[in-house]
Amino acid sequence: MERRTILRTAVVGAGAAAFSGALWQNAFAATAQPGPGPYGNLLAADGNGIQLPAGFTSRIIARSGQRVAGTSYTWHWAPDGGACFPAGNGWIYVSNSEIPLVGGAGAVRFNADGTIASAYRILSGTNVNCAGGATPWGTWLSCEEVPLGRVFETWPEGGRAGEERTRMGRFKHEAAACDPDRRVVYLTEDEGDGCFYRFVPDTWGDLRTGRVQVLCGPAGTLSGPVTWQDIPDRDGIPTPTRRQVGAALHFDGGEGCWYDNGVCYFTTKGDNRVWAYDAVNQQIDLAYDAARIPGGAAPLTGVDNITGAGSGDLYVAEDGGNMEINVITPDGVVAPFLRILGQAESEITGPAFTPDGTRLYFSSQRGTSGASAGSGGITYEVRGPFRS
């Protein structure tokens, strides 16, 4: 099918600056290509083993199995998807735990100066909580990455138990992204033949009831018009949701998901792609495809979690690759923003900016140990002159 670029105006985070649709349109007339990053080259690794551009610094916020500094809370194993929420004069970073049977999610609350105020559990007794997404009403959707997995709505400030939202579909959930304009929630599925879904709640802000739809189009579509069809049986028994609609498009390992003023970006790790769904015009396109980088020199592989910044830049974490977070800029350049050394058996998870865009949080799920259970997980903060 003829390629059409679909990226539009981007507005990310509190006080974000907007890029015109024309700028996005020009940027992705072709998929993003390697080039000089907006912050320059990476410097030698700091004391935490992280290579950063000039002007940026890192600190360790928490380690799996150890108490978060100044609190009585023991940080969970295998930290995964995360997000930041405003809280009083400070903010909260929430993080999932990708552990079987006792996964759940935890949170760290920060004061206005960045010091840690408290840490605590916000979800318990769930199974392999991988990624998720923030809602416009301030809750965190924590998703189970298992067959017939569930979505749980949680409250970052704590004090209220997480609630199951099974009407959002039972499948191998990965990430979620809310679209307040169309009042839907987009959902990715981590299967080799997974689908891209959206949940249409009966009432916006109430995820207890609604219908699940799947993205449809001609098989093998990389660019062009798409449609949505209802899933007949959201519970996925006996037929999995991804196999219920013949026209459904299939994606190789759905991972991160990020909505940005008319465009929902989602990643697929199996083929190292970043997709863009134009919700305004109901079209799909590719923002990044490692296979289209000449000479096999793709800087971004193991494509996984994704988030956005006020500049319109996308930040994409690697599961494997060479343990980088890469930035994709509005002018179509992809380049490493940071690299973690000495943790080749881990993956980077949970990238999220503070509401003011000055700090970036993320985790190395297995840290230096590489332990499959995630006992060596490390959660970091990076500060510096991020573009706004």
C-alpha positions as CSV (number, residue, x, y, z in Angstrom):
1,M,0.0,0.0,0.0
2,E,1.1,3.6,-0.6
3,R,2.8,5.0,2.5
4,R,1.2,8.0,4.0
5,T,2.6,10.0,6.9
6,I,0.2,10.5,9.7
7,L,1.9,12.1,12.6
8,R,0.2,15.2,13.9
9,T,0.5,17.9,16.5
10,A,2.3,16.7,19.7
11,V,1.5,17.9,23.2
12,V,3.1,16.0,26.1
13,G,3.1,16.6,29.8
14,A,2.4,19.7,31.9
15,G,3.2,22.9,30.2
16,A,4.2,21.1,27.0
17,A,5.1,22.9,23.8
18,A,3.2,22.0,20.6
19,F,4.7,21.1,17.3
20,S,2.7,21.8,14.2
21,G,1.2,18.9,12.2
22,A,3.3,20.0,9.2
23,L,6.5,19.5,11.2
24,W,5.5,16.0,12.1
25,Q,4.3,15.3,8.6
26,N,7.7,16.3,7.1
27,A,9.6,14.4,9.8
28,F,8.0,11.0,9.0
29,A,7.6,11.1,5.3
30,A,10.0,8.2,5.8
31,T,10.8,6.3,9.0
32,A,13.2,7.8,11.5
33,Q,16.9,7.4,10.6
34,P,20.1,7.6,12.7
35,G,21.6,11.0,13.2
36,P,23.1,13.4,15.8
37,G,20.9,13.4,18.9
38,P,19.6,16.7,20.3
39,Y,21.9,16.4,23.3
40,G,25.2,15.4,21.6
41,N,27.3,12.3,22.2
42,L,27.2,10.1,25.2
43,L,30.0,10.6,27.7
44,A,31.9,8.0,29.7
45,A,29.8,6.1,32.2
46,D,29.1,7.8,35.6
47,G,29.4,6.2,39.0
48,N,26.2,4.4,38.4
49,G,27.4,2.8,35.1
50,I,25.2,5.1,33.0
51,Q,26.5,6.9,29.9
52,L,24.7,10.3,29.5
53,P,25.1,13.4,27.4
54,A,26.8,16.5,28.9
55,G,24.8,18.2,31.5
56,F,22.8,15.2,32.7
57,T,23.2,13.3,36.0
58,S,21.8,10.1,37.4
59,R,21.0,8.7,40.8
60,I,19.6,5.4,42.1
61,I,16.2,5.7,43.7
62,A,15.6,2.1,44.7
63,R,16.9,-1.5,44.5
64,S,14.8,-4.6,44.5
65,G,14.7,-6.4,47.8
66,Q,16.1,-3.3,49.7
67,R,14.2,-0.6,51.6
68,V,13.7,2.6,49.7
69,A,15.9,5.2,51.4
70,G,14.2,6.9,54.4
71,T,11.2,4.6,54.3
72,S,10.2,1.2,55.6
73,Y,9.0,-0.1,52.1
74,T,11.0,-2.8,50.4
75,W,11.2,-2.2,46.7
76,H,9.7,-4.9,44.5
77,W,11.5,-7.3,42.3
78,A,11.5,-7.0,38.5
79,P,10.4,-3.4,38.2
80,D,8.6,-2.8,34.9
81,G,6.2,-0.3,33.5
82,G,5.9,3.0,35.2
83,A,4.4,6.5,35.2
84,C,4.6,9.8,37.1
85,F,1.7,11.7,38.7
86,P,1.5,15.1,40.4
87,A,1.0,15.0,44.1
88,G,0.8,18.2,46.2
89,N,4.0,20.1,45.6
90,G,5.8,17.0,44.5
91,W,5.1,13.9,42.4
92,I,4.7,10.1,42.6
93,Y,6.5,7.5,40.4
94,V,4.6,4.2,40.2
95,S,6.2,1.0,39.0
96,N,4.9,-2.5,38.2
97,S,6.4,-5.8,39.4
98,E,6.7,-8.4,36.7
99,I,6.7,-11.3,39.1
100,P,4.3,-14.3,38.9
101,L,1.4,-14.5,41.4
102,V,2.7,-11.7,43.7
103,G,3.4,-9.0,41.1
104,G,1.4,-5.9,41.8
105,A,2.8,-2.4,41.8
106,G,4.6,0.0,44.2
107,A,5.1,3.8,44.4
108,V,7.7,6.4,45.5
109,R,6.5,9.8,46.5
110,F,8.8,12.8,46.1
111,N,8.9,16.2,47.7
112,A,9.1,19.3,45.6
113,D,13.0,19.3,45.9
114,G,13.2,15.7,44.7
115,T,13.8,14.1,48.1
116,I,11.9,10.9,48.9
117,A,8.9,11.4,51.1
118,S,7.5,7.9,51.3
119,A,7.2,4.6,49.4
120,Y,4.4,2.0,49.6
121,R,2.5,-0.7,47.8
122,I,-0.5,0.2,45.6
123,L,-1.4,-3.2,44.2
124,S,-0.9,-6.7,45.5
125,G,-1.6,-10.4,44.7
126,T,-1.7,-10.0,40.9
127,N,0.3,-11.9,38.2
128,V,3.2,-10.7,36.1
129,N,2.4,-7.0,36.0
130,C,4.3,-5.7,33.0
131,A,3.4,-2.4,31.6
132,G,0.2,-0.2,31.8
133,G,-0.7,3.4,31.5
134,A,-1.8,6.5,33.3
135,T,-5.4,7.9,33.0
136,P,-6.4,11.5,32.7
137,W,-8.2,11.2,36.1
138,G,-5.0,10.3,37.9
139,T,-5.1,6.5,38.2
140,W,-2.6,3.9,37.0
141,L,-3.7,0.9,34.9
142,S,-1.5,-2.0,35.7
143,C,-1.6,-4.9,33.2
144,E,-1.0,-8.6,33.6
145,E,1.2,-10.1,30.9
146,V,-0.2,-13.6,31.0
147,P,-2.8,-15.5,28.9
148,L,-6.2,-14.2,30.0
149,G,-4.4,-11.4,31.8
150,R,-6.4,-8.6,33.5
151,V,-6.2,-4.8,33.8
152,F,-6.2,-3.3,37.3
153,E,-7.0,0.3,38.1
154,T,-4.9,1.6,41.0
155,W,-4.5,4.8,42.9
156,P,-1.0,6.3,43.1
157,E,-1.5,8.0,46.4
158,G,-2.4,4.7,48.0
159,G,-5.0,4.2,50.7
160,R,-7.3,2.3,48.3
161,A,-7.1,-1.2,46.9
162,G,-6.6,-1.7,43.2
163,E,-9.7,-2.8,41.3
164,E,-10.0,-5.4,38.5
165,R,-11.3,-4.1,35.2
166,T,-12.0,-7.3,33.3
167,R,-14.4,-5.6,30.9
168,M,-11.2,-4.3,29.2
169,G,-10.5,-7.8,27.9
170,R,-8.7,-10.9,29.0
171,F,-5.5,-11.5,27.0
172,K,-1.8,-11.1,27.4
173,H,-1.9,-7.4,28.3
174,E,1.2,-5.2,27.9
175,A,0.5,-1.4,27.9
176,A,-2.4,1.0,27.9
177,A,-2.8,4.6,26.7
178,C,-5.8,6.9,27.2
179,D,-7.2,9.0,24.4
180,P,-9.3,11.7,26.1
181,D,-10.5,13.1,22.7
182,R,-12.2,9.9,21.5
183,R,-12.7,8.7,25.1
184,V,-11.1,5.3,24.5
185,V,-8.1,3.4,26.0
186,Y,-5.7,1.7,23.6
187,L,-4.2,-1.6,24.6
188,T,-1.3,-3.7,23.3
189,E,-0.9,-7.5,23.4
190,D,2.4,-9.2,23.8
191,E,2.0,-12.2,21.5
192,G,3.8,-13.0,18.3
193,D,0.5,-12.6,16.5
194,G,-1.0,-10.2,18.9
195,C,-3.5,-7.4,18.2
196,F,-4.0,-3.7,18.9
197,Y,-7.2,-3.0,20.8
198,R,-9.2,-0.2,22.2
199,F,-11.6,-0.2,25.1
200,V,-14.7,2.1,24.7
201,P,-16.1,2.7,28.1
202,D,-19.8,3.4,28.5
203,T,-18.9,6.4,30.6
204,W,-15.6,8.2,30.3
205,G,-13.8,8.0,33.6
206,D,-15.5,4.8,34.5
207,L,-13.7,1.6,33.2
208,R,-16.1,-0.9,34.8
209,T,-18.3,-1.3,31.7
210,G,-17.8,-0.9,27.9
211,R,-16.8,-2.8,24.8
212,V,-13.5,-4.0,23.4
213,Q,-12.6,-3.4,19.8
214,V,-9.7,-4.6,17.6
215,L,-7.8,-2.8,14.9
216,C,-8.6,-4.2,11.4
217,G,-7.3,-3.9,7.9
218,P,-5.8,-5.9,5.0
219,A,-3.3,-8.5,6.1
220,G,0.2,-7.1,6.2
221,T,-0.8,-3.4,6.3
222,L,2.1,-1.2,7.1
223,S,0.5,2.1,6.2
224,G,-3.0,3.2,5.3
225,P,-6.6,3.3,6.4
226,V,-7.8,1.0,9.2
227,T,-11.1,0.3,11.0
228,W,-12.3,-1.1,14.3
229,Q,-14.5,-4.1,15.0
230,D,-16.1,-5.3,18.3
231,I,-14.6,-8.4,19.9
232,P,-17.4,-10.9,20.3
233,D,-16.1,-12.4,23.6
234,R,-13.8,-10.2,25.6
235,D,-13.1,-13.0,28.1
236,G,-11.2,-15.0,25.4
237,I,-12.6,-18.4,26.3
238,P,-12.4,-20.7,24.5
239,T,-11.2,-18.6,21.5
240,P,-8.5,-16.0,22.3
241,T,-9.5,-12.4,21.6
242,R,-6.8,-12.1,18.9
243,R,-8.4,-14.9,16.9
244,Q,-12.1,-13.9,17.0
245,V,-12.2,-11.3,14.2
246,G,-10.9,-12.4,10.8
247,A,-10.0,-8.9,9.6
248,A,-7.9,-8.1,12.7
249,L,-4.4,-6.9,12.1
250,H,-1.7,-8.8,13.8
251,F,1.5,-7.4,15.3
252,D,4.7,-9.2,16.4
253,G,4.9,-8.7,20.1
254,G,3.1,-5.6,21.2
255,E,4.9,-3.6,23.9
256,G,4.8,0.1,24.9
257,C,1.9,2.4,24.1
258,W,1.8,6.3,24.3
259,Y,-1.0,8.6,23.2
260,D,-0.1,12.2,22.1
261,N,-2.8,14.5,20.9
262,G,-4.3,12.6,18.1
263,V,-1.6,9.9,17.6
264,C,-1.2,6.7,19.5
265,Y,2.3,5.3,19.2
266,F,2.9,1.6,20.0
267,T,5.9,-0.6,19.7
268,T,6.5,-4.2,18.6
269,K,9.6,-5.9,19.9
270,G,9.5,-8.9,17.5
271,D,10.2,-6.7,14.5
272,N,11.7,-3.7,16.2
273,R,9.1,-1.2,15.1
274,V,7.4,1.9,16.4
275,W,4.0,2.3,14.9
276,A,1.8,5.4,14.8
277,Y,-2.0,5.2,14.7
278,D,-3.6,8.5,13.5
279,A,-6.8,8.5,15.5
280,V,-8.2,11.5,13.8
281,N,-8.1,10.0,10.3
282,Q,-8.0,6.3,11.3
283,Q,-4.8,5.5,9.5
284,I,-1.7,3.6,10.6
285,D,2.0,4.2,9.7
286,L,5.5,3.4,10.8
287,A,7.5,6.0,12.7
288,Y,10.6,3.7,13.1
289,D,11.6,0.3,11.6
290,A,15.0,-1.1,12.4
291,A,14.9,-3.2,9.2
292,R,14.9,0.1,7.1
293,I,18.1,1.4,8.6
294,P,20.8,1.0,5.9
295,G,23.7,-1.4,6.5
296,G,22.1,-3.1,9.5
297,A,23.2,-0.2,11.7
298,A,20.0,0.3,13.6
299,P,20.7,2.2,16.9
300,L,17.4,1.0,18.4
301,T,16.6,-2.7,18.8
302,G,14.8,-4.7,21.3
303,V,12.1,-2.0,21.1
304,D,10.0,-2.0,24.2
305,N,8.5,0.7,26.6
306,I,7.8,4.2,25.2
307,T,7.1,7.6,26.6
308,G,7.1,11.2,25.4
309,A,8.4,14.6,26.4
310,G,7.2,18.1,26.2
311,S,9.5,18.7,23.2
312,G,7.6,16.1,21.1
313,D,10.5,13.7,21.4
314,L,9.7,10.0,21.9
315,Y,11.9,8.0,24.3
316,V,12.0,4.3,23.6
317,A,13.6,1.8,25.9
318,E,15.4,-1.4,24.9
319,D,14.8,-4.9,26.1
320,G,18.2,-6.2,25.2
321,G,19.8,-4.4,22.4
322,N,22.7,-2.6,24.1
323,M,20.7,-1.4,27.0
324,E,19.8,2.1,25.7
325,I,17.0,4.5,25.8
326,N,16.8,6.1,22.3
327,V,15.2,9.4,21.4
328,I,13.2,9.8,18.2
329,T,12.9,13.5,17.5
330,P,10.2,15.4,15.5
331,D,12.6,15.9,12.7
332,G,12.9,12.1,12.2
333,V,16.2,11.4,13.9
334,V,16.8,8.4,16.1
335,A,19.8,8.5,18.5
336,P,20.9,7.0,21.9
337,F,20.0,9.2,24.8
338,L,21.5,7.0,27.5
339,R,23.2,3.6,27.8
340,I,23.6,1.3,30.9
341,L,26.9,-0.6,31.0
342,G,27.5,-3.9,32.6
343,Q,23.9,-5.1,32.6
344,A,23.7,-7.0,29.3
345,E,21.3,-9.6,30.8
346,S,18.7,-7.0,31.8
347,E,16.2,-4.7,30.1
348,I,15.2,-1.1,30.5
349,T,11.7,-0.6,31.7
350,G,9.2,2.1,32.9
351,P,10.5,5.3,31.4
352,A,8.4,8.3,32.6
353,F,8.9,12.0,33.0
354,T,7.9,14.1,36.0
355,P,5.0,16.4,35.3
356,D,7.3,19.4,34.8
357,G,9.5,17.3,32.4
358,T,12.8,17.9,34.3
359,R,13.4,14.4,35.5
360,L,13.2,11.0,33.8
361,Y,12.6,7.7,35.8
362,F,13.3,4.2,34.5
363,S,14.5,0.8,35.8
364,S,16.9,-1.9,34.8
365,Q,14.7,-4.9,35.5
366,R,17.4,-7.4,36.4
367,G,20.3,-5.0,37.1
368,T,23.9,-6.4,37.2
369,S,22.8,-9.8,38.4
370,G,20.7,-10.7,35.3
371,A,18.6,-12.9,37.6
372,S,15.5,-14.0,35.7
373,A,13.3,-13.3,38.8
374,G,14.4,-9.6,38.8
375,S,15.9,-9.7,42.3
376,G,18.7,-7.3,41.1
377,G,16.3,-4.6,39.7
378,I,17.5,-1.0,40.0
379,T,15.3,2.1,39.5
380,Y,17.0,5.3,38.4
381,E,16.4,9.0,38.0
382,V,18.1,11.2,35.4
383,R,18.1,15.0,35.6
384,G,19.3,17.5,33.1
385,P,18.5,20.1,30.4
386,F,15.6,18.2,28.7
387,R,14.1,20.0,25.8
388,S,10.7,21.6,26.5
